[in-house]
Amino acid sequence: MTDVLHIDVRWIVQLALCSALLACIALVSFRRNAVTRRAYALIAGLLLTALPFALAASSGWHWTLPFEAVALLSLAGSVPIPLWLVALWAGVGIGLNATALVHAAQARRRLRTLPAVEDADILAEAEAVAQRLAFARPFRLHFGPAPCSSSLAGDRIVLPADAKRWQRSTLRAVLAHEIVHLLRRDDVCLLALRLVLHWYWFAPWVALLRRQYASAMEQSCDDRAAECLPSCAEYLDGVLCAARTQRKAPSIAAALAGSEIVVRFQRFLGVRERQLDVSGVYWGLTVVLGAALLATSIEFASQRPLPTWTAAGVANSRPMAFEPPPSALPRIRERAVAGDERAIRRDSRPIYPGHALENGIEGHAVAAFRVSLDGRVVRPRIIASAPPDVFDNAVLRALGRREYVSGADAAGVHLTAPVAPAHLVRRFEFRLPELPND
């Protein structure tokens, strides 16, 4: 049995709506709980990983509403996406992920080449902080341009060169902050989330999800690291001292937007952020996105009934066979197995496979598909074939180009039954030409 997955516009639209929905929820949920907000961002990354496969598996699901006036808004019978667009999407995603992995590997090599810390006081303080935080893995200390930490490089902590002159409380605050990052493997989680979001490069709003994770990561790290010091004031002093080691001046835009250090200070001191409360706007946008996501699964049915002769005649008729006139060419016969007969607007017949002709192979393939309200064939698939995988592709290609007469084309005829999307099953028999007897 062969099943062909068709990527269509509906799949792309639902993917974009779901990613926007997750990003909006991340901006307004758990604003007072940094640990939960960080966990939600990771869960959202896992959902985005499984989302394309879940939408593809549920692509046949839809529900019908009887509003013919808005039938053009339906995406339940969406048009297929060209393969070159799929290749472009995959190519950009692979390129972005490859670049991120190369940068991570380069950063890992740079960290390993930094000079090691040999100061006994710093090493003793680091061991004491690690024991207090229950960090049991071995780690190494290095001197570098700015404080940071990395689990990708083998649990390494980088301190600025002037850390030897720091006060003990300042050193303890910086070490506690970096050890908490190692304990939670924040750089690994951030890289994994970045690799997932790179596949959504066509949806720039998912970058908000990564920004929310980075912010929640730093805030939750502050909360945990501050427990190692007698007071929050000493921890904030250490954070400020570490920030002064950053030699790169912030840009004008960053200065106007506000410093991250200032935001962290305000949070610890209980100062309310001076910004507009836009949570209501985001919740409203979340509701709109959810409604739009449901609307993409609606197929609006026509209220016009079928002709009386169709409703009465087709139900009692025997399956019809469409057979070309006898000739010396191969014969391909189509027979209805399930579903009503539908008039064909633009026919497309299967082509007898060349390798089957050369090897004298006969057989059949049974295809199931749905005909949308405008007559297009939607999601054809092979449910049975003999021999397997010989005639399947020929049948699927032919059905993909076929168009049936829609219910709206029957105007002017007295109709008695409503038109609904047709679910058809057709059997295609492939027979070799009959050779004349000598």
Contacts in CASP RR format, 6 or more apart in sequence:
PFRMAT RR
TARGET T0000
AUTHOR 0000-0000-0000
METHOD contacts of the structure
MODEL  1
MTDVLHIDVRWIVQLALCSALLACIALVSFRRNAVTRRAYALIAGLLLTA
LPFALAASSGWHWTLPFEAVALLSLAGSVPIPLWLVALWAGVGIGLNATA
LVHAAQARRRLRTLPAVEDADILAEAEAVAQRLAFARPFRLHFGPAPCSS
SLAGDRIVLPADAKRWQRSTLRAVLAHEIVHLLRRDDVCLLALRLVLHWY
WFAPWVALLRRQYASAMEQSCDDRAAECLPSCAEYLDGVLCAARTQRKAP
SIAAALAGSEIVVRFQRFLGVRERQLDVSGVYWGLTVVLGAALLATSIEF
ASQRPLPTWTAAGVANSRPMAFEPPPSALPRIRERAVAGDERAIRRDSRP
IYPGHALENGIEGHAVAAFRVSLDGRVVRPRIIASAPPDVFDNAVLRALG
RREYVSGADAAGVHLTAPVAPAHLVRRFEFRLPELPND
1 382 0 8 1.000
1 383 0 8 1.000
1 384 0 8 1.000
1 385 0 8 1.000
1 388 0 8 1.000
2 381 0 8 1.000
2 382 0 8 1.000
2 385 0 8 1.000
2 388 0 8 1.000
2 389 0 8 1.000
2 392 0 8 1.000
2 396 0 8 1.000
3 381 0 8 1.000
3 382 0 8 1.000
4 380 0 8 1.000
4 381 0 8 1.000
4 382 0 8 1.000
4 396 0 8 1.000
5 56 0 8 1.000
5 59 0 8 1.000
6 59 0 8 1.000
6 80 0 8 1.000
6 379 0 8 1.000
7 56 0 8 1.000
7 80 0 8 1.000
7 81 0 8 1.000
7 86 0 8 1.000
8 59 0 8 1.000
8 77 0 8 1.000
8 78 0 8 1.000
8 79 0 8 1.000
8 80 0 8 1.000
8 81 0 8 1.000
9 75 0 8 1.000
9 78 0 8 1.000
9 79 0 8 1.000
9 81 0 8 1.000
10 59 0 8 1.000
10 75 0 8 1.000
10 76 0 8 1.000
10 77 0 8 1.000
10 78 0 8 1.000
10 296 0 8 1.000
11 52 0 8 1.000
11 55 0 8 1.000
11 56 0 8 1.000
11 59 0 8 1.000
11 78 0 8 1.000
11 81 0 8 1.000
12 81 0 8 1.000
13 75 0 8 1.000
13 78 0 8 1.000
13 296 0 8 1.000
14 55 0 8 1.000
14 293 0 8 1.000
14 296 0 8 1.000
14 297 0 8 1.000
15 51 0 8 1.000
15 52 0 8 1.000
15 55 0 8 1.000
15 200 0 8 1.000
15 203 0 8 1.000
16 202 0 8 1.000
16 203 0 8 1.000
17 289 0 8 1.000
17 290 0 8 1.000
17 292 0 8 1.000
17 293 0 8 1.000
17 296 0 8 1.000
18 48 0 8 1.000
18 51 0 8 1.000
18 55 0 8 1.000
18 293 0 8 1.000
19 48 0 8 1.000
19 51 0 8 1.000
19 200 0 8 1.000
19 203 0 8 1.000
19 205 0 8 1.000
19 206 0 8 1.000
20 203 0 8 1.000
20 205 0 8 1.000
20 289 0 8 1.000
21 286 0 8 1.000
21 289 0 8 1.000
21 290 0 8 1.000
21 293 0 8 1.000
22 44 0 8 1.000
22 45 0 8 1.000
22 47 0 8 1.000
22 48 0 8 1.000
22 206 0 8 1.000
22 209 0 8 1.000
23 44 0 8 1.000
23 205 0 8 1.000
23 206 0 8 1.000
23 208 0 8 1.000
23 209 0 8 1.000
24 282 0 8 1.000
24 285 0 8 1.000
24 286 0 8 1.000
24 289 0 8 1.000
25 40 0 8 1.000
25 44 0 8 1.000
25 286 0 8 1.000
26 37 0 8 1.000
26 40 0 8 1.000
26 41 0 8 1.000
26 44 0 8 1.000
26 208 0 8 1.000
26 209 0 8 1.000
26 212 0 8 1.000
27 208 0 8 1.000
27 212 0 8 1.000
27 282 0 8 1.000
28 279 0 8 1.000
28 280 0 8 1.000
28 282 0 8 1.000
28 283 0 8 1.000
28 286 0 8 1.000
29 37 0 8 1.000
29 40 0 8 1.000
30 36 0 8 1.000
30 37 0 8 1.000
30 40 0 8 1.000
31 37 0 8 1.000
31 279 0 8 1.000
34 216 0 8 1.000
34 219 0 8 1.000
34 220 0 8 1.000
34 223 0 8 1.000
35 216 0 8 1.000
35 220 0 8 1.000
35 223 0 8 1.000
37 212 0 8 1.000
37 216 0 8 1.000
37 220 0 8 1.000
38 213 0 8 1.000
38 216 0 8 1.000
38 217 0 8 1.000
38 220 0 8 1.000
41 193 0 8 1.000
41 209 0 8 1.000
41 210 0 8 1.000
41 212 0 8 1.000
41 213 0 8 1.000
41 216 0 8 1.000
42 189 0 8 1.000
42 193 0 8 1.000
42 213 0 8 1.000
44 209 0 8 1.000
45 193 0 8 1.000
45 196 0 8 1.000
45 197 0 8 1.000
45 209 0 8 1.000
48 196 0 8 1.000
48 197 0 8 1.000
48 199 0 8 1.000
48 200 0 8 1.000
48 206 0 8 1.000
49 196 0 8 1.000
59 379 0 8 1.000
60 379 0 8 1.000
61 297 0 8 1.000
62 76 0 8 1.000
62 77 0 8 1.000
62 297 0 8 1.000
62 298 0 8 1.000
62 299 0 8 1.000
63 297 0 8 1.000
63 298 0 8 1.000
63 299 0 8 1.000
64 298 0 8 1.000
64 299 0 8 1.000
64 300 0 8 1.000
64 301 0 8 1.000
64 420 0 8 1.000
64 421 0 8 1.000
65 298 0 8 1.000
65 299 0 8 1.000
65 300 0 8 1.000
65 301 0 8 1.000
66 300 0 8 1.000
66 301 0 8 1.000
66 303 0 8 1.000
67 300 0 8 1.000
68 300 0 8 1.000
68 301 0 8 1.000
68 302 0 8 1.000
68 303 0 8 1.000
68 304 0 8 1.000
70 300 0 8 1.000
71 300 0 8 1.000
71 302 0 8 1.000
71 373 0 8 1.000
73 295 0 8 1.000
73 298 0 8 1.000
73 300 0 8 1.000
74 298 0 8 1.000
74 299 0 8 1.000
74 300 0 8 1.000
74 373 0 8 1.000
75 296 0 8 1.000
75 297 0 8 1.000
76 296 0 8 1.000
76 297 0 8 1.000
76 298 0 8 1.000
76 299 0 8 1.000
76 372 0 8 1.000
77 299 0 8 1.000
77 372 0 8 1.000
77 376 0 8 1.000
77 378 0 8 1.000
79 376 0 8 1.000
89 202 0 8 1.000
92 201 0 8 1.000
93 198 0 8 1.000
93 199 0 8 1.000
93 201 0 8 1.000
96 198 0 8 1.000
96 201 0 8 1.000
97 195 0 8 1.000
97 198 0 8 1.000
97 199 0 8 1.000
100 191 0 8 1.000
100 194 0 8 1.000
100 195 0 8 1.000
100 198 0 8 1.000
101 195 0 8 1.000
104 152 0 8 1.000
104 191 0 8 1.000
107 150 0 8 1.000
107 152 0 8 1.000
107 153 0 8 1.000
108 150 0 8 1.000
108 152 0 8 1.000
108 153 0 8 1.000
111 142 0 8 1.000
111 150 0 8 1.000
111 153 0 8 1.000
111 156 0 8 1.000
111 158 0 8 1.000
112 153 0 8 1.000
112 156 0 8 1.000
114 142 0 8 1.000
114 143 0 8 1.000
114 144 0 8 1.000
114 158 0 8 1.000
115 142 0 8 1.000
115 143 0 8 1.000
115 144 0 8 1.000
116 140 0 8 1.000
116 141 0 8 1.000
116 142 0 8 1.000
116 143 0 8 1.000
117 123 0 8 1.000
117 141 0 8 1.000
117 142 0 8 1.000
117 143 0 8 1.000
117 159 0 8 1.000
119 164 0 8 1.000
122 141 0 8 1.000
122 159 0 8 1.000
122 163 0 8 1.000
122 164 0 8 1.000
122 171 0 8 1.000
123 141 0 8 1.000
125 168 0 8 1.000
125 171 0 8 1.000
125 172 0 8 1.000
125 175 0 8 1.000
126 139 0 8 1.000
126 141 0 8 1.000
126 157 0 8 1.000
126 175 0 8 1.000
126 179 0 8 1.000
128 172 0 8 1.000
129 172 0 8 1.000
129 175 0 8 1.000
129 176 0 8 1.000
129 179 0 8 1.000
129 228 0 8 1.000
130 136 0 8 1.000
130 139 0 8 1.000
130 179 0 8 1.000
132 176 0 8 1.000
132 228 0 8 1.000
133 176 0 8 1.000
133 179 0 8 1.000
133 180 0 8 1.000
133 183 0 8 1.000
133 224 0 8 1.000
133 225 0 8 1.000
133 228 0 8 1.000
134 183 0 8 1.000
135 179 0 8 1.000
135 182 0 8 1.000
135 183 0 8 1.000
137 155 0 8 1.000
137 182 0 8 1.000
138 155 0 8 1.000
139 154 0 8 1.000
139 155 0 8 1.000
139 156 0 8 1.000
139 157 0 8 1.000
139 179 0 8 1.000
139 182 0 8 1.000
140 154 0 8 1.000
140 155 0 8 1.000
140 156 0 8 1.000
140 157 0 8 1.000
141 156 0 8 1.000
141 157 0 8 1.000
141 158 0 8 1.000
141 159 0 8 1.000
142 156 0 8 1.000
142 157 0 8 1.000
142 158 0 8 1.000
142 159 0 8 1.000
143 158 0 8 1.000
143 159 0 8 1.000
143 160 0 8 1.000
143 161 0 8 1.000
143 163 0 8 1.000
144 158 0 8 1.000
144 159 0 8 1.000
144 160 0 8 1.000
144 161 0 8 1.000
145 160 0 8 1.000
145 247 0 8 1.000
146 158 0 8 1.000
146 160 0 8 1.000
146 245 0 8 1.000
146 246 0 8 1.000
147 157 0 8 1.000
147 158 0 8 1.000
147 159 0 8 1.000
147 160 0 8 1.000
147 174 0 8 1.000
147 177 0 8 1.000
147 178 0 8 1.000
147 242 0 8 1.000
147 245 0 8 1.000
148 157 0 8 1.000
148 158 0 8 1.000
148 178 0 8 1.000
149 155 0 8 1.000
149 156 0 8 1.000
149 157 0 8 1.000
149 158 0 8 1.000
149 178 0 8 1.000
149 179 0 8 1.000
149 181 0 8 1.000
149 182 0 8 1.000
149 187 0 8 1.000
150 156 0 8 1.000
150 187 0 8 1.000
151 182 0 8 1.000
151 185 0 8 1.000
151 186 0 8 1.000
151 187 0 8 1.000
151 188 0 8 1.000
152 187 0 8 1.000
152 188 0 8 1.000
152 191 0 8 1.000
155 182 0 8 1.000
157 175 0 8 1.000
157 178 0 8 1.000
157 179 0 8 1.000
157 182 0 8 1.000
158 178 0 8 1.000
159 174 0 8 1.000
159 175 0 8 1.000
160 242 0 8 1.000
160 245 0 8 1.000
162 245 0 8 1.000
163 171 0 8 1.000
163 174 0 8 1.000
166 174 0 8 1.000
166 241 0 8 1.000
169 229 0 8 1.000
169 234 0 8 1.000
169 237 0 8 1.000
169 238 0 8 1.000
170 237 0 8 1.000
170 238 0 8 1.000
170 241 0 8 1.000
170 242 0 8 1.000
172 228 0 8 1.000
172 229 0 8 1.000
173 225 0 8 1.000
173 228 0 8 1.000
173 229 0 8 1.000
173 234 0 8 1.000
173 235 0 8 1.000
173 237 0 8 1.000
173 238 0 8 1.000
173 239 0 8 1.000
173 241 0 8 1.000
173 242 0 8 1.000
174 238 0 8 1.000
174 239 0 8 1.000
174 241 0 8 1.000
174 242 0 8 1.000
176 225 0 8 1.000
176 226 0 8 1.000
176 228 0 8 1.000
176 229 0 8 1.000
176 235 0 8 1.000
177 221 0 8 1.000
177 222 0 8 1.000
177 225 0 8 1.000
177 239 0 8 1.000
177 242 0 8 1.000
179 225 0 8 1.000
180 221 0 8 1.000
180 224 0 8 1.000
180 225 0 8 1.000
181 187 0 8 1.000
181 217 0 8 1.000
181 221 0 8 1.000
184 217 0 8 1.000
184 221 0 8 1.000
186 217 0 8 1.000
186 221 0 8 1.000
189 213 0 8 1.000
189 217 0 8 1.000
190 210 0 8 1.000
190 213 0 8 1.000
190 214 0 8 1.000
190 217 0 8 1.000
193 209 0 8 1.000
193 210 0 8 1.000
193 213 0 8 1.000
194 210 0 8 1.000
197 206 0 8 1.000
197 207 0 8 1.000
197 209 0 8 1.000
197 210 0 8 1.000
200 206 0 8 1.000
215 260 0 8 1.000
218 260 0 8 1.000
218 264 0 8 1.000
219 264 0 8 1.000
219 267 0 8 1.000
222 235 0 8 1.000
222 239 0 8 1.000
222 264 0 8 1.000
222 267 0 8 1.000
222 268 0 8 1.000
225 235 0 8 1.000
226 232 0 8 1.000
226 235 0 8 1.000
226 268 0 8 1.000
228 235 0 8 1.000
229 235 0 8 1.000
232 268 0 8 1.000
235 268 0 8 1.000
236 264 0 8 1.000
236 265 0 8 1.000
236 268 0 8 1.000
239 261 0 8 1.000
239 264 0 8 1.000
240 261 0 8 1.000
240 265 0 8 1.000
243 261 0 8 1.000
250 259 0 8 1.000
263 273 0 8 1.000
265 271 0 8 1.000
266 272 0 8 1.000
266 273 0 8 1.000
299 372 0 8 1.000
299 373 0 8 1.000
299 421 0 8 1.000
300 373 0 8 1.000
301 373 0 8 1.000
301 418 0 8 1.000
301 419 0 8 1.000
301 420 0 8 1.000
301 421 0 8 1.000
302 373 0 8 1.000
302 407 0 8 1.000
302 408 0 8 1.000
302 418 0 8 1.000
302 419 0 8 1.000
303 418 0 8 1.000
304 407 0 8 1.000
304 408 0 8 1.000
304 410 0 8 1.000
304 411 0 8 1.000
304 415 0 8 1.000
304 418 0 8 1.000
304 419 0 8 1.000
305 311 0 8 1.000
305 415 0 8 1.000
305 416 0 8 1.000
305 417 0 8 1.000
305 418 0 8 1.000
305 419 0 8 1.000
306 407 0 8 1.000
306 410 0 8 1.000
306 415 0 8 1.000
306 416 0 8 1.000
306 417 0 8 1.000
306 418 0 8 1.000
306 419 0 8 1.000
307 410 0 8 1.000
307 413 0 8 1.000
307 414 0 8 1.000
307 415 0 8 1.000
307 416 0 8 1.000
308 414 0 8 1.000
308 415 0 8 1.000
308 416 0 8 1.000
310 340 0 8 1.000
310 417 0 8 1.000
311 416 0 8 1.000
311 417 0 8 1.000
314 340 0 8 1.000
314 341 0 8 1.000
317 341 0 8 1.000
319 335 0 8 1.000
319 336 0 8 1.000
319 337 0 8 1.000
320 335 0 8 1.000
320 336 0 8 1.000
320 341 0 8 1.000
321 333 0 8 1.000
321 334 0 8 1.000
321 335 0 8 1.000
322 333 0 8 1.000
322 334 0 8 1.000
322 335 0 8 1.000
323 331 0 8 1.000
323 333 0 8 1.000
324 331 0 8 1.000
324 332 0 8 1.000
326 434 0 8 1.000
327 433 0 8 1.000
328 433 0 8 1.000
328 434 0 8 1.000
329 433 0 8 1.000
330 352 0 8 1.000
330 357 0 8 1.000
330 430 0 8 1.000
330 431 0 8 1.000
330 432 0 8 1.000
330 433 0 8 1.000
331 429 0 8 1.000
331 430 0 8 1.000
331 431 0 8 1.000
331 432 0 8 1.000
331 433 0 8 1.000
332 349 0 8 1.000
332 350 0 8 1.000
332 352 0 8 1.000
332 428 0 8 1.000
332 429 0 8 1.000
332 430 0 8 1.000
332 431 0 8 1.000
333 428 0 8 1.000
333 429 0 8 1.000
333 431 0 8 1.000
334 426 0 8 1.000
334 427 0 8 1.000
334 428 0 8 1.000
334 429 0 8 1.000
335 426 0 8 1.000
335 427 0 8 1.000
335 428 0 8 1.000
335 429 0 8 1.000
336 424 0 8 1.000
336 425 0 8 1.000
336 426 0 8 1.000
336 427 0 8 1.000
337 366 0 8 1.000
337 425 0 8 1.000
337 426 0 8 1.000
337 427 0 8 1.000
338 368 0 8 1.000
338 423 0 8 1.000
338 424 0 8 1.000
338 425 0 8 1.000
339 422 0 8 1.000
339 423 0 8 1.000
339 424 0 8 1.000
339 425 0 8 1.000
340 422 0 8 1.000
340 424 0 8 1.000
342 371 0 8 1.000
342 404 0 8 1.000
342 405 0 8 1.000
342 422 0 8 1.000
342 424 0 8 1.000
343 404 0 8 1.000
343 405 0 8 1.000
344 402 0 8 1.000
344 403 0 8 1.000
344 404 0 8 1.000
344 405 0 8 1.000
345 375 0 8 1.000
345 403 0 8 1.000
345 404 0 8 1.000
345 405 0 8 1.000
345 406 0 8 1.000
345 409 0 8 1.000
346 401 0 8 1.000
346 402 0 8 1.000
346 403 0 8 1.000
347 402 0 8 1.000
348 398 0 8 1.000
348 399 0 8 1.000
348 400 0 8 1.000
348 401 0 8 1.000
348 402 0 8 1.000
349 398 0 8 1.000
350 391 0 8 1.000
350 394 0 8 1.000
350 395 0 8 1.000
350 397 0 8 1.000
350 398 0 8 1.000
350 428 0 8 1.000
350 430 0 8 1.000
351 394 0 8 1.000
351 397 0 8 1.000
351 398 0 8 1.000
352 394 0 8 1.000
352 430 0 8 1.000
353 390 0 8 1.000
353 391 0 8 1.000
353 393 0 8 1.000
353 394 0 8 1.000
355 361 0 8 1.000
356 362 0 8 1.000
356 390 0 8 1.000
356 391 0 8 1.000
356 430 0 8 1.000
357 432 0 8 1.000
360 432 0 8 1.000
361 387 0 8 1.000
361 390 0 8 1.000
362 430 0 8 1.000
362 431 0 8 1.000
362 432 0 8 1.000
363 385 0 8 1.000
363 386 0 8 1.000
363 387 0 8 1.000
363 390 0 8 1.000
363 391 0 8 1.000
363 429 0 8 1.000
363 430 0 8 1.000
363 431 0 8 1.000
364 385 0 8 1.000
364 386 0 8 1.000
364 391 0 8 1.000
364 427 0 8 1.000
364 428 0 8 1.000
364 429 0 8 1.000
364 430 0 8 1.000
365 382 0 8 1.000
365 384 0 8 1.000
365 385 0 8 1.000
365 391 0 8 1.000
365 392 0 8 1.000
365 394 0 8 1.000
365 395 0 8 1.000
365 427 0 8 1.000
365 428 0 8 1.000
365 430 0 8 1.000
366 382 0 8 1.000
366 383 0 8 1.000
366 384 0 8 1.000
366 385 0 8 1.000
366 425 0 8 1.000
366 426 0 8 1.000
366 427 0 8 1.000
366 428 0 8 1.000
367 380 0 8 1.000
367 381 0 8 1.000
367 382 0 8 1.000
367 383 0 8 1.000
367 395 0 8 1.000
367 396 0 8 1.000
367 399 0 8 1.000
367 425 0 8 1.000
367 426 0 8 1.000
367 428 0 8 1.000
368 380 0 8 1.000
368 381 0 8 1.000
368 383 0 8 1.000
368 423 0 8 1.000
368 424 0 8 1.000
368 425 0 8 1.000
369 377 0 8 1.000
369 378 0 8 1.000
369 379 0 8 1.000
369 380 0 8 1.000
369 381 0 8 1.000
369 399 0 8 1.000
369 423 0 8 1.000
369 424 0 8 1.000
369 426 0 8 1.000
370 377 0 8 1.000
370 378 0 8 1.000
370 379 0 8 1.000
370 421 0 8 1.000
370 422 0 8 1.000
370 423 0 8 1.000
370 424 0 8 1.000
371 377 0 8 1.000
371 378 0 8 1.000
371 404 0 8 1.000
371 421 0 8 1.000
371 422 0 8 1.000
371 423 0 8 1.000
371 424 0 8 1.000
372 378 0 8 1.000
372 421 0 8 1.000
373 406 0 8 1.000
373 407 0 8 1.000
373 408 0 8 1.000
373 419 0 8 1.000
373 421 0 8 1.000
374 406 0 8 1.000
374 408 0 8 1.000
375 403 0 8 1.000
375 404 0 8 1.000
375 405 0 8 1.000
375 406 0 8 1.000
376 403 0 8 1.000
376 404 0 8 1.000
377 399 0 8 1.000
377 400 0 8 1.000
377 402 0 8 1.000
377 403 0 8 1.000
377 404 0 8 1.000
378 421 0 8 1.000
380 395 0 8 1.000
380 396 0 8 1.000
380 399 0 8 1.000
380 400 0 8 1.000
381 396 0 8 1.000
382 392 0 8 1.000
382 395 0 8 1.000
382 396 0 8 1.000
383 425 0 8 1.000
385 391 0 8 1.000
385 392 0 8 1.000
391 428 0 8 1.000
391 430 0 8 1.000
395 428 0 8 1.000
404 422 0 8 1.000
407 419 0 8 1.000
END
